[in-house]
Amino acid sequence: MEPTIVNHDVVFSERMSRHLCKIQKGDIVIAKSPFDPNMNVCKRVIGLEGDKICTSGPLDLFKTHTYVPKGHVWLEGDNLRNSTDSRSYGPIPYALIRGRVCLKLWPPHSFGTLSESPTRRIIKTQNDSDSD
């Protein structure tokens, strides 16, 4: 999740959003790894069920897309060049989400809410705007 969260940062996460189905695009979540159930991953939600996601890189000549299936989310790290995420393992089931990261607690100079995605890959649709 660099540069948003780096090694030795301490973050606060909550679990209620997951249970209330309040996970939104742009949220940073902690989820069980689809590769190793003993590991957690920290990624940003790029797409929710029904969303069309561009799966190709910015320099790819041909653009490829996929749809996020029902009950799943699309996760990506903020460091796209060095992130194993849904571009590798596909959309993950919503049930694998453990919590939503709310605050950065450490280091003290970085205390506060987390910034928007530096990749700018989150696209709000008209439906997203209606629900705000």
C-alpha positions as CSV (number, residue, x, y, z in Angstrom):
1,M,0.0,0.0,0.0
2,E,3.0,2.3,-0.4
3,P,3.0,5.3,-0.4
4,T,-0.2,5.5,1.6
5,I,0.9,3.0,4.2
6,V,4.5,2.0,4.7
7,N,6.4,-0.5,6.9
8,H,6.2,0.3,10.6
9,D,3.1,2.5,10.2
10,V,0.4,1.7,12.8
11,V,-3.2,1.9,11.6
12,F,-6.6,1.6,13.3
13,S,-9.2,-0.6,11.6
14,E,-12.8,-1.3,12.4
15,R,-15.0,-4.3,11.6
16,M,-18.5,-2.8,11.7
17,S,-18.5,-1.5,8.1
18,R,-17.9,-5.0,6.9
19,H,-21.0,-6.3,8.8
20,L,-23.2,-3.4,7.8
21,C,-22.2,-3.7,4.1
22,K,-20.8,-0.2,4.2
23,I,-17.5,-0.8,2.4
24,Q,-17.2,1.7,-0.4
25,K,-14.9,2.4,-3.4
26,G,-11.7,4.1,-2.1
27,D,-11.8,2.4,1.3
28,I,-8.6,0.7,2.4
29,V,-9.5,-2.8,3.8
30,I,-7.7,-5.7,5.5
31,A,-8.7,-9.0,4.0
32,K,-7.7,-12.6,4.2
33,S,-5.3,-13.4,1.4
34,P,-6.9,-15.5,-1.3
35,F,-3.6,-17.4,-1.7
36,D,-2.8,-18.0,2.0
37,P,-5.6,-17.9,4.6
38,N,-3.0,-17.4,7.3
39,M,-2.1,-14.0,5.9
40,N,-3.9,-10.7,5.7
41,V,-3.6,-8.2,2.9
42,C,-4.1,-4.5,3.0
43,K,-5.5,-3.1,-0.2
44,R,-7.8,-0.3,-1.6
45,V,-11.3,-1.1,-2.9
46,I,-11.4,-0.2,-6.5
47,G,-14.7,-1.8,-7.5
48,L,-17.8,-3.3,-6.0
49,E,-20.2,-5.9,-7.3
50,G,-21.4,-5.0,-10.8
51,D,-18.7,-2.5,-11.5
52,K,-16.7,-2.7,-14.8
53,I,-13.0,-2.7,-14.0
54,C,-10.1,-2.0,-16.4
55,T,-7.6,-4.8,-15.9
56,S,-5.0,-3.6,-18.3
57,G,-2.0,-1.4,-17.5
58,P,-1.8,2.3,-18.5
59,L,0.7,1.5,-21.3
60,D,-1.1,-1.5,-22.7
61,L,-2.2,-1.0,-26.3
62,F,-5.5,-2.8,-25.9
63,K,-7.7,-2.2,-22.9
64,T,-9.2,-5.2,-21.2
65,H,-12.1,-5.1,-18.8
66,T,-14.0,-7.4,-16.4
67,Y,-17.1,-7.1,-14.2
68,V,-17.0,-7.6,-10.4
69,P,-19.4,-10.5,-9.7
70,K,-22.1,-10.4,-7.0
71,G,-20.7,-10.7,-3.5
72,H,-17.2,-9.7,-4.5
73,V,-14.9,-6.7,-4.5
74,W,-11.9,-5.7,-6.6
75,L,-8.8,-4.8,-4.6
76,E,-5.6,-3.0,-5.7
77,G,-2.5,-1.8,-3.9
78,D,-1.6,1.9,-4.2
79,N,1.8,0.9,-5.7
80,L,0.6,-0.6,-8.9
81,R,4.0,-1.6,-10.2
82,N,4.7,-3.7,-7.1
83,S,1.4,-5.0,-5.8
84,T,-0.1,-8.5,-5.8
85,D,-3.8,-7.8,-5.9
86,S,-7.0,-8.5,-7.8
87,R,-5.1,-8.0,-11.1
88,S,-3.3,-11.2,-10.1
89,Y,-6.0,-13.2,-8.2
90,G,-9.2,-11.7,-9.5
91,P,-12.1,-10.3,-7.5
92,I,-12.3,-11.6,-3.9
93,P,-15.4,-12.6,-2.0
94,Y,-16.8,-9.9,0.3
95,A,-16.6,-12.5,3.2
96,L,-12.8,-12.3,3.1
97,I,-12.8,-8.7,4.3
98,R,-11.8,-8.4,7.9
99,G,-12.1,-4.7,8.4
100,R,-11.8,-1.2,7.1
101,V,-8.7,1.0,7.9
102,C,-9.9,4.3,9.4
103,L,-6.8,6.1,10.7
104,K,-3.1,6.2,10.6
105,L,-1.9,6.4,14.2
106,W,1.9,6.2,13.8
107,P,4.2,8.0,13.0
108,P,2.8,11.0,14.8
109,H,3.4,13.4,11.9
110,S,1.2,11.2,9.7
111,F,-1.7,10.9,12.2
112,G,-5.1,11.2,10.7
113,T,-7.4,9.9,8.0
114,L,-5.8,8.2,5.0
115,S,-5.4,10.0,1.7
116,E,-7.1,9.3,-1.5
117,S,-5.6,6.8,-4.0
118,P,-2.5,8.2,-5.7
119,T,-3.3,6.0,-8.7
120,R,-6.6,7.7,-9.4
121,R,-8.1,4.4,-10.6
122,I,-11.3,4.9,-8.6
123,I,-14.1,6.2,-10.9
124,K,-17.3,7.3,-9.3
125,T,-20.4,6.6,-11.3
126,Q,-23.6,8.6,-11.3
127,N,-25.1,5.9,-9.0
128,D,-22.2,6.5,-6.5
129,S,-23.0,10.2,-6.5
130,D,-26.7,9.6,-5.9
131,S,-25.9,7.7,-2.7
132,D,-23.6,10.3,-1.2
